[in-house]
Each structure stands twice: as C-alpha cells, then as structure tokens.
C-alpha cells in the first residue's frame, strides 16, 4: 500500500496577474463548513484574490458541528 508522504500543501507564493510577477500570499479563512474549511489566497501587494483551497480535514479550533 502506498503511503502519502506529502499530505496537503499551503501556497507561499503565487503569480499575480495584476502585479505581473510571483508574490507572497496571505491565507484567509472564508468559511467553516461541515465538509472542510475554505481558505482564500490573496496577493500581499495589491490584495487581489489569487485562488482558494478547501481543507477537507477542517479542524478550525473551537468549532464543531453536531
């Protein structure tokens, strides 16, 4: 059986179309959902949204769904 060595990645930098270069990104929590937490990656220079990620593990501290 093959083991997943990498797990999940978080983006540190992405290409920004407005800035026309790779930039550092800020990761912001958008939604806490039963299926996982949704995050948005924004440009640290201009603030444009560059992408999003759904963390299926969820686990935002202090929140539980019953």
C-alpha positions as a printed NumPy array, in Angstrom:
array([[  0.   ,   0.   ,   0.   ],
       [  1.328,   3.41 ,  -0.958],
       [  1.733,   5.987,   1.786],
       [  1.046,   9.669,   1.142],
       [  4.304,  11.38 ,   2.126],
       [  3.323,  14.938,   1.317],
       [ -0.178,  15.394,   2.721],
       [ -1.532,  18.853,   1.856],
       [  0.366,  21.917,   0.715],
       [ -0.182,  25.57 ,   1.552],
       [  0.806,  28.131,  -1.063],
       [  3.559,  30.538,  -0.041],
       [  3.702,  32.476,  -3.311],
       [  1.568,  32.59 ,  -6.46 ],
       [  1.624,  34.544,  -9.723],
       [ -0.476,  37.72 ,  -9.543],
       [ -1.949,  38.854, -12.892],
       [ -2.304,  42.456, -11.685],
       [  1.277,  42.745, -10.346],
       [  2.639,  40.647, -13.25 ],
       [  5.007,  38.671, -11.005],
       [  5.073,  35.964,  -8.336],
       [  4.169,  37.417,  -4.949],
       [  3.811,  36.218,  -1.371],
       [  0.237,  35.393,  -0.485],
       [ -1.917,  35.818,   2.602],
       [ -4.161,  32.889,   3.54 ],
       [ -7.557,  33.972,   4.918],
       [-10.303,  31.758,   6.315],
       [-13.527,  32.333,   4.344],
       [-15.967,  29.679,   5.524],
       [-16.194,  26.93 ,   8.116],
       [-18.193,  24.111,   6.535],
       [-19.076,  20.579,   7.683],
       [-17.073,  19.277,   4.691],
       [-13.997,  21.361,   5.495],
       [-12.675,  24.888,   5.88 ],
       [-12.456,  27.14 ,   2.801],
       [ -9.472,  29.494,   2.551],
       [ -8.719,  32.311,   0.097],
       [ -5.209,  33.236,  -1.059],
       [ -4.74 ,  36.981,  -1.633],
       [ -1.822,  38.945,  -3.068],
       [  0.224,  40.608,  -0.316],
       [  0.944,  43.576,  -2.616],
       [ -2.381,  44.519,  -4.254],
       [ -4.89 ,  42.403,  -2.28 ],
       [ -6.45 ,  40.615,  -5.284],
       [ -7.755,  37.081,  -4.757],
       [ -5.399,  34.591,  -6.428],
       [ -7.133,  31.32 ,  -5.565],
       [ -8.807,  29.271,  -2.889],
       [ -8.399,  25.978,  -1.061],
       [-10.797,  23.629,   0.681],
       [ -9.13 ,  21.954,   3.675],
       [-11.151,  18.753,   3.986],
       [ -9.684,  17.956,   7.399],
       [-11.442,  21.007,   8.772],
       [-10.43 ,  21.356,  12.357],
       [-10.733,  25.095,  12.828],
       [-10.157,  25.446,  16.589],
       [-13.201,  25.912,  18.779],
       [-15.806,  24.976,  16.158],
       [-17.742,  21.72 ,  15.939],
       [-20.8  ,  20.662,  14.005],
       [-23.389,  18.49 ,  15.754]])
